[in-house]
């Protein structure tokens, strides 16, 4: 595998933002007035503490982003949910604590996409931790909004962490030979992926794993191919509780829970992504496990239930009382 390292981060960022112009409505180069939010929310899964971390939000034009919908379907569903076709969309990461061990699931955008995003490290500190304390980062896939926060100015943001990446995901995005034959909608993600991972590779802090691997006690990897070639869920189980970290299975919950066949323009394989979505929606509704989803409205934690041919999202009930 050849790793083509490109140190000209500004060029990468410009290319990335230009490619996202079709979907992203607010000009990321402009300073937006922000509302101060805490940026974290904690929940217990058995013996584990899971903290949802906000990386911020971005405005996405769902009328252009969503694919395979019936004519007028997207606008109708959004209107029924009191939303415009331009939706302020969350980007979330999740921190798992077990004793002294801290495991981060994805790392947000970093400084690549404007001042409404890149808040993961701030959220980590507000939650009472430091980036230096993170022992591991589990990567669901190598799109920039999930890995941009790994580095800043070419240096590791989490210097004591090992990155865990699906072997198939790494072999696709980190091999420059794949760039030429990749689908057009995927080409934008290659260089940012190499740049974000490079300092960890150099430091020997990248661990590649096979589908279905048990990574830590209570934490296993689950193949979820479609959105990307090595797209991965992470399953956390403890004392009869279960939470599955979905990665980019869902981008616009109100539409895709109503019609799981609707895919997004970021999918490398839209048909494969739809198949993974339908399969996992059904499993989640039957098993009633906890869901943690990066692009559902923060904190993106809840359950799913069946409703005839569709599904209904049930957000986590706000809680401050520790379970007995």
C-alpha positions as CSV (number, residue, x, y, z in Angstrom):
1,X,0.0,0.0,0.0
2,X,1.4,3.4,-1.0
3,X,0.5,6.4,1.1
4,X,0.7,9.6,-0.8
5,X,1.2,12.3,1.8
6,X,0.2,15.8,0.8
7,X,1.2,18.5,3.3
8,X,-0.6,21.3,1.5
9,X,-3.7,21.2,3.8
10,X,-5.2,24.5,2.6
11,X,-5.4,23.1,-1.0
12,X,-7.1,20.0,0.3
13,X,-9.6,22.0,2.3
14,X,-10.5,24.3,-0.6
15,X,-11.1,21.3,-2.9
16,X,-13.2,19.6,-0.2
17,X,-15.3,22.6,0.3
18,X,-15.8,23.2,-3.4
19,X,-17.0,19.7,-3.8
20,X,-19.5,20.1,-1.0
21,X,-20.9,23.3,-2.4
22,X,-23.8,21.4,-4.0
23,X,-25.0,20.2,-0.6
24,X,-23.8,22.7,1.9
25,X,-26.0,25.9,2.0
26,X,-24.3,28.2,4.4
27,X,-21.0,29.7,3.3
28,X,-18.4,28.1,5.5
29,X,-16.0,31.0,4.9
30,X,-18.3,33.4,6.7
31,X,-18.4,33.7,10.4
32,X,-21.7,32.6,11.8
33,X,-23.3,33.8,15.0
34,X,-23.4,30.8,17.3
35,X,-25.6,29.9,20.3
36,X,-23.5,28.6,23.2
37,X,-24.4,25.0,24.0
38,X,-22.8,22.6,26.5
39,X,-21.9,20.2,23.7
40,X,-22.1,16.9,25.6
41,X,-24.6,14.5,27.1
42,X,-23.9,11.4,29.2
43,X,-25.7,8.0,29.4
44,X,-24.8,4.7,31.0
45,X,-24.7,1.4,29.2
46,X,-24.1,-1.3,31.8
47,X,-20.7,-0.6,33.3
48,X,-19.8,1.9,30.6
49,X,-20.3,5.6,30.4
50,X,-21.0,7.0,27.0
51,X,-20.7,10.7,26.4
52,X,-22.2,12.2,23.2
53,X,-19.9,15.0,21.9
54,X,-21.1,17.7,19.6
55,X,-18.8,18.8,16.8
56,X,-21.4,21.4,15.8
57,X,-23.8,21.6,12.8
58,X,-23.9,22.4,9.1
59,X,-26.7,23.4,6.8
60,X,-27.4,20.7,4.2
61,X,-29.8,21.0,1.2
62,X,-31.6,17.7,1.5
63,X,-33.5,18.3,-1.8
64,X,-30.1,17.8,-3.5
65,X,-28.4,15.5,-1.1
66,X,-31.0,12.7,-0.9
67,X,-31.3,10.2,-3.7
68,X,-33.9,7.6,-4.9
69,X,-36.8,9.4,-3.3
70,X,-40.2,9.6,-5.0
71,X,-41.1,13.0,-6.6
72,X,-42.0,15.5,-3.9
73,X,-41.4,12.9,-1.1
74,X,-38.5,14.6,0.6
75,X,-40.2,18.0,0.8
76,X,-43.4,16.5,2.0
77,X,-41.8,14.6,4.8
78,X,-39.7,17.5,5.9
79,X,-42.7,19.8,6.0
80,X,-44.6,17.3,8.1
81,X,-41.7,17.4,10.6
82,X,-41.7,21.3,10.5
83,X,-38.4,21.4,8.6
84,X,-37.3,23.2,5.4
85,X,-35.4,21.3,2.7
86,X,-32.3,23.0,4.1
87,X,-31.7,21.2,7.4
88,X,-29.3,22.1,10.2
89,X,-27.6,18.8,10.5
90,X,-25.6,17.6,13.6
91,X,-22.1,16.0,13.5
92,X,-21.6,14.0,16.7
93,X,-18.8,11.9,18.1
94,X,-19.0,9.6,21.2
95,X,-16.7,9.0,24.1
96,X,-16.8,5.6,25.9
97,X,-15.3,5.4,29.4
98,X,-14.7,2.1,31.2
99,X,-12.6,2.6,34.3
100,X,-9.6,4.6,33.3
101,X,-9.9,3.7,29.6
102,X,-11.3,6.4,27.2
103,X,-12.3,5.3,23.7
104,X,-13.5,7.9,21.2
105,X,-15.8,6.9,18.3
106,X,-15.0,9.3,15.4
107,X,-13.4,12.7,15.8
108,X,-15.4,15.3,13.9
109,X,-14.3,17.7,11.2
110,X,-11.5,19.6,12.9
111,X,-10.9,23.0,11.4
112,X,-11.8,22.0,7.8
113,X,-15.4,23.2,7.4
114,X,-15.9,26.6,9.1
115,X,-16.7,27.9,12.6
116,X,-20.0,26.0,13.0
117,X,-18.1,22.8,13.2
118,X,-14.8,21.4,14.7
119,X,-16.0,21.5,18.3
120,X,-15.2,18.0,19.4
121,X,-12.1,18.8,21.5
122,X,-14.0,21.7,23.1
123,X,-16.8,19.3,24.0
124,X,-14.3,16.8,25.3
125,X,-12.9,19.4,27.7
126,X,-16.4,20.6,28.8
127,X,-17.3,17.0,29.6
128,X,-14.3,16.8,32.0
129,X,-11.6,15.1,29.9
130,X,-8.5,16.1,27.9
131,X,-7.6,15.0,24.3
132,X,-4.3,13.6,25.7
133,X,-6.3,11.1,27.9
134,X,-7.9,9.4,24.9
135,X,-6.5,5.8,24.6
136,X,-8.2,4.8,21.3
137,X,-10.2,6.2,18.4
138,X,-12.6,3.9,16.6
139,X,-13.2,5.2,13.1
140,X,-16.5,4.3,11.5
141,X,-15.2,5.4,8.1
142,X,-12.6,7.8,6.5
143,X,-14.8,10.7,5.4
144,X,-13.4,14.1,6.5
145,X,-16.4,14.9,8.9
146,X,-15.4,11.9,11.0
147,X,-11.6,12.1,10.9
148,X,-10.7,15.8,10.3
149,X,-10.5,16.3,14.0
150,X,-7.7,13.8,14.4
151,X,-5.0,16.3,13.4
152,X,-4.3,20.0,13.7
153,X,-1.5,21.7,11.8
154,X,-0.2,18.3,10.8
155,X,0.1,17.1,14.4
156,X,-1.9,14.5,16.3
157,X,-4.8,15.9,18.4
158,X,-4.9,12.6,20.4
159,X,-1.2,11.8,20.7
160,X,-1.7,8.9,23.1
161,X,-4.4,7.2,21.1
162,X,-4.3,4.2,18.7
163,X,-6.5,4.6,15.7
164,X,-8.7,1.5,14.9
165,X,-9.7,1.4,11.2
166,X,-11.4,-1.4,9.2
167,X,-8.7,-3.0,7.0
168,X,-11.0,-2.7,3.9
169,X,-11.7,1.0,4.6
170,X,-8.0,1.8,4.9
171,X,-7.0,-0.2,1.8
172,X,-9.6,1.8,-0.3
173,X,-9.0,5.4,0.9
174,X,-5.3,5.3,1.7
175,X,-4.1,3.7,-1.5
176,X,-3.7,6.4,-4.2
177,X,-4.1,3.8,-7.0
178,X,-7.8,3.7,-6.1
179,X,-8.4,7.4,-6.7
180,X,-8.5,7.2,-10.5
181,X,-11.0,4.3,-10.6
182,X,-13.2,5.6,-7.7
183,X,-16.7,6.9,-8.3
184,X,-16.8,10.7,-8.9
185,X,-18.6,11.4,-5.6
186,X,-15.9,9.6,-3.7
187,X,-12.8,11.2,-5.2
188,X,-13.0,14.3,-2.9
189,X,-12.3,12.2,0.2
190,X,-9.0,10.6,-0.7
191,X,-6.5,13.3,0.0
192,X,-8.2,14.5,3.3
193,X,-8.1,10.9,4.6
194,X,-4.4,10.5,3.9
195,X,-3.7,13.9,5.6
196,X,-5.7,13.1,8.7
197,X,-4.2,9.6,9.2
198,X,-0.6,10.4,8.2
199,X,0.9,11.5,11.6
200,X,-0.6,8.5,13.3
201,X,0.8,6.2,10.7
202,X,4.2,7.8,11.1
203,X,4.0,7.3,14.9
204,X,2.9,3.6,14.5
205,X,-0.4,4.4,16.1
206,X,-2.8,2.8,13.6
207,X,-4.3,-0.7,14.0
208,X,-6.1,-2.3,11.1
209,X,-8.8,-4.9,11.9
210,X,-10.9,-7.4,10.0
211,X,-14.7,-7.3,9.9
212,X,-16.3,-8.7,13.1
213,X,-13.2,-8.2,15.3
214,X,-13.5,-8.0,19.0
215,X,-11.5,-4.8,19.8
216,X,-12.0,-4.4,23.5
217,X,-13.9,-6.1,26.3
218,X,-17.6,-5.5,25.4
219,X,-16.8,-3.7,22.1
220,X,-16.8,-5.3,18.7
221,X,-16.7,-4.2,15.1
222,X,-19.7,-4.9,12.7
223,X,-19.5,-4.7,9.0
224,X,-21.9,-2.1,7.5
225,X,-20.6,-1.8,3.9
226,X,-22.3,0.5,1.5
227,X,-21.8,4.0,2.6
228,X,-18.0,3.3,2.1
229,X,-16.2,0.0,1.3
230,X,-15.2,-0.6,4.9
231,X,-18.0,1.3,6.7
232,X,-18.1,-0.1,10.3
233,X,-20.5,-0.1,13.2
234,X,-19.3,-0.5,16.7
235,X,-21.3,-2.6,19.2
236,X,-21.0,-1.9,22.9
237,X,-22.6,-4.5,25.3
238,X,-22.6,-4.6,29.1
239,X,-24.9,-6.2,31.7
240,X,-27.7,-6.8,29.2
241,X,-27.5,-3.3,27.7
242,X,-26.4,-2.7,24.1
243,X,-25.6,0.4,22.1
244,X,-24.6,0.4,18.4
245,X,-22.6,3.3,17.0
246,X,-24.1,3.6,13.5
247,X,-21.6,5.8,11.6
248,X,-23.3,7.2,8.5
249,X,-26.2,4.8,8.2
250,X,-28.5,7.8,8.4
251,X,-28.1,11.4,7.3
252,X,-31.6,12.7,7.4
253,X,-33.6,10.7,10.0
254,X,-37.1,12.0,9.4
255,X,-36.9,11.1,5.7
256,X,-34.9,7.9,5.9
257,X,-36.8,6.4,8.8
258,X,-40.0,7.0,6.8
259,X,-38.3,5.6,3.6
260,X,-35.1,3.6,4.3
261,X,-34.5,3.2,0.5
262,X,-33.6,6.9,0.3
263,X,-29.8,7.2,0.1
264,X,-27.4,10.2,0.1
265,X,-25.0,11.7,-2.4
266,X,-22.0,10.7,-0.2
267,X,-22.7,7.0,-0.5
268,X,-20.0,5.1,-2.5
269,X,-22.6,2.3,-3.1
270,X,-26.1,3.7,-2.8
271,X,-27.8,0.3,-3.3
272,X,-25.5,-1.3,-0.8
273,X,-26.1,1.5,1.7
274,X,-29.8,1.1,1.4
275,X,-29.6,-2.6,2.0
276,X,-27.5,-2.1,5.1
277,X,-29.9,0.5,6.3
278,X,-33.0,-1.6,5.9
279,X,-31.4,-4.6,7.5
280,X,-30.1,-2.6,10.5
281,X,-33.3,-0.7,11.0
282,X,-35.2,-4.0,11.3
283,X,-32.6,-5.4,13.8
284,X,-32.7,-2.2,15.9
285,X,-36.5,-2.2,16.0
286,X,-36.7,-5.9,17.0
287,X,-33.8,-5.9,19.5
288,X,-34.6,-2.4,21.0
289,X,-30.9,-1.7,21.4
290,X,-29.6,1.9,22.0
291,X,-28.5,3.7,18.9
292,X,-25.8,6.4,18.6
293,X,-25.9,8.2,15.2
294,X,-23.5,11.0,14.2
295,X,-25.9,12.9,12.0
296,X,-29.1,12.6,14.0
297,X,-30.0,15.8,16.0
298,X,-27.6,15.9,18.9
299,X,-27.1,13.9,21.0
300,X,-28.2,11.4,18.4
301,X,-29.0,8.7,21.0
302,X,-32.3,6.8,21.1
303,X,-34.2,3.7,19.9
304,X,-36.1,2.7,16.8
305,X,-39.5,1.0,16.5
306,X,-41.6,-0.4,13.7
307,X,-44.6,1.6,12.3
308,X,-46.2,-0.5,9.5
309,X,-43.7,-0.1,6.6
310,X,-41.6,2.6,8.2
311,X,-39.8,3.3,11.4
312,X,-40.1,5.8,14.2
313,X,-37.2,7.4,16.0
314,X,-37.5,7.6,19.8
315,X,-35.0,10.0,21.3
316,X,-33.4,9.2,24.6
317,X,-35.5,10.5,27.6
318,X,-33.5,13.2,29.3
319,X,-32.0,11.8,32.5
320,X,-29.8,12.9,35.4
321,X,-30.5,9.9,37.7
322,X,-28.0,7.1,37.6
323,X,-29.6,3.8,36.9
324,X,-29.7,1.4,39.9
